[in-house]
C-alpha cells in the first residue's frame, strides 16, 4: 500500500511512505493571481469495491467523487475539475468500521473559480457530511474537528499524516484541501485544511 507523503494540490509531506495532498501550482514567480493555476492531473485509479465513494455532500451541495492514487512521490492530486473530489484509493472505505477515509479537493483555480472543497474550511464540529457509495448506500459523518496545518510545518503545526495514513482504529472521514494565505509557487497555499469526522 502506498502511504500519503504529501497532500493534494494540497501539498503535505510525511516520513516513510506516506500521503501528501497537493494544492501546488506551476505559476511563474511574477504571476499576481491569488489562486492556483496549471493544476496537475491526478493519478487515476479503479476500485471495484461496492463501498467505493461516488459523491460527497456538504451543506446541501453535492460533488461527484473519483478514485485517485498517489504519485511516485506520495503526493495525492485531486481531479483538475474543481467541482469534483478525489477519494484516495489506498485509504479506508466508508462503512468499513476502521481506518481513515481520505477525500481531497482543490480549493480554487484561477480559471475555474472557487472549488467545491472550499466548503471544507467552513465546517465546524457537529456539522454533517454524507458520502455516497457505488452500492447506493449513504454514509453520514459528524465533524469532530478542523485542523489548519502548515504544509512545511513541524510538530504541532504539521499535517497529521499518521492519522491520514491510518488503516486501523475507529473509522474516520478526512476531507483535505488547501488553506491559509496564498504564498505562490511552489506551495500555492501555505496550509492544508483537514476536516475529521466520525460516523454519525
N, C-alpha and C positions, 0 to 999 in steps of 0.2 A: 504494500500500500504506500502511496506517495503521501508525504506529510506536507502540510502547508508551511512554507517559509516566508511567503510574502502575501499580502492581501491585495485583492483586485484593484486594478486601476486605482485600486486601493492598495498601496504597497505596504506589505507587512513582512518582516523578516524574522525567522525563527532558527534556533540552533538545531542541529541534526536535520533530518529530512522533515521539513515542516511546511505548513501552509502559510502563504502570504497572499493577501488580496491587493491587487494593484489598481491604483487610480492614476497611474503615471501618464504623462503626456510626452510628446516628442516635439514640442514647440521650440522655436528659436528663442534665445535669451532676450531678444529685442521685442518679442511679442508683448502686447499690453493687455490682452484679454484676461479676464479673471475667471476663466472656465477652461476645462480640459479641451484639448484638440488632438486630432490624429490618434484616436483610440485604437489600441492593438486588438485584433480579433482574438477570441478565446480559443482554447483547445477544446474542440467539440468532443463529446463523449456519448456513449449509448448505455442505457440501463434498461433491462428487460424486467426488472422487479416491479410488481404491481403497486408497490408503495412509492414509486418514483414521483417526486413533486412535479406538477404541471402548472401550478399557479399559486400566487400568494396574494392575500387580501389584507390591506392595511387601511384602516379608517374608511371603509366602504369602497375603496378603489382597488382594482384588481390588475395584476401584472402576470403575463404568461412567463413560465419558467423553463429554461433549457438546462440539460445536463452538461456540465463543463468539467474539465480536468485541469490540473496544474501543469505548467510547462516544465521543461528540464531543470529550471532554476527553483522550482517550487512556488511559482507565482500563479495565483488564481486570477484569471481575467474574466470579467462578466461579458455578456453579449454587447456588441457595439451599438445595437439598437437600445437606447437608454430607457425605453418603455418596457423592456424585458429584464428579467433577472436570471442569474445562473445558480443552479444547485450544484455544489461540489460533489461529484460522483463518488469520491472516496470518503465522504463523510457519512454520518448515520442516516437512516431512513425515518421519515415521520411514522409514528406509531410503533417503532421498534422497541421502545421502552428503555433503550440505553444509548449513550453516546450523544455527540453534538451534531445536529443537522445544520449545515452551513449553507446559507443563501447570500449571494453577493450581487450588488448592482452599482452602476455608475451614478454619481450624484448629479452630473451635468455634462454637457458637451457644448462647445462654442457654437456649433451649427444647429444642433437639435434642441438646445434649451435645457430646462430642468428635467432631471431623470426621475423615474419612479422612486428610486432609492433615497431621494432627498427626504421622503417621508420618514425614514428611519430615525433621523435625528429629532423628529417631533414627537416620538413615542415616549411615554412615561410609564413607570411601574403601574400595573393594573390594566393597561390597555391590552386589547385583544388583537392577535394576528392569526389568520387562518391559512393553512397550507392545504391545497387540493392535490390529490394524487391520482395516478393513472387508473386505479380501481374505482374511482368515483367517490372515495372517502374524503371527508373534510376534517382536518386535524386542527383543533383550536389550541392556542397557546396564550398564556398571560405573561406580559412583560414583567420581569423581575428587576432588571437594572439596565442602564445605558452607560457604556464606557466610551470615553473620548480619550484615545491613546495616541501617542506620537509614533509615527512610522519609524523614526530613528530613536525612539525613547529607550531608556534603560530602567530597570527596576519597576517601581510602581507606575511609571509613565509609559511602559512598553505595551505593545499589543499582546493580549493574553493568548499566546499561541498554544500553550498547554491545554487550555480549555477548548480552543477551536479544533485541535487535533484529537480530542478525546473520543475514544470508541467504547469506553466503559462508563460506569456510574449512571446516574439518572438521565433520562432523555432531556435534552435541551435544544432549543432552536436558537441559532445565532444569525442575525441579519447584519451584514457588513457593508459599509460604504466609506467614502472619503468624507472628511470634515475638517474643521478648524480653518485657519486662514489659508488663502491661496498663495503659495510661495513660488510658483512657476516650476519649470523643468529642473531636475527630472521627477521630483515628487508630485508635482501638481498641487495637491493639498497637503498640508503638514501632517494631518492626523488621519486615523481610521476611527469611524464610529462603529461600535459593536453593540447591538441590542441583544440581550439574552432574555429568553422567555421559556417557561415550563409548560407542560401540557395542562390545559385548563379543565 
